[in-house]
C-alpha cells in the first residue's frame, strides 16, 4: 500500500526463490531493516537472509514502527 521513503519493496515471494537480485551486491554486514504489515513476513525473510550470511538485520515490524526508528537514528 505505502512505504517508508527510500525503502526498497521486495516481495516475500522473491525471498522464497532465493536471494533477491536487489540484494545480491549488498554487503553481508550492512544494516537492513525489514518490515511488512504485521511483522510476520519480515521475520520470515530475515531468517532467509541469515541463511545467506547477512548479519545486521532488524525486524521493523511495520511502516509506522520503521518511520519512528528512522527519526531516532
Secondary structure in CASP SS format (residue, H / E / C, confidence):
PFRMAT SS
TARGET T0000
AUTHOR 0000-0000-0000
METHOD secondary structure of the structure
MODEL  1
X C 1.00
X C 1.00
X C 1.00
X C 1.00
X C 1.00
X C 1.00
X C 1.00
X C 1.00
X C 1.00
X C 1.00
X C 1.00
X H 1.00
X H 1.00
X H 1.00
X H 1.00
X H 1.00
X C 1.00
X C 1.00
X C 1.00
X C 1.00
X H 1.00
X H 1.00
X H 1.00
X C 1.00
X C 1.00
X C 1.00
X C 1.00
X C 1.00
X C 1.00
X C 1.00
X C 1.00
X E 1.00
X E 1.00
X E 1.00
X E 1.00
X C 1.00
X C 1.00
X C 1.00
X C 1.00
X H 1.00
X H 1.00
X H 1.00
X H 1.00
X H 1.00
X H 1.00
X H 1.00
X H 1.00
X H 1.00
X H 1.00
X H 1.00
X H 1.00
X C 1.00
X C 1.00
X C 1.00
X C 1.00
X C 1.00
X E 1.00
X E 1.00
X E 1.00
X E 1.00
X E 1.00
X C 1.00
X H 1.00
X H 1.00
X H 1.00
X H 1.00
X H 1.00
X H 1.00
X H 1.00
X H 1.00
X H 1.00
X H 1.00
X C 1.00
END
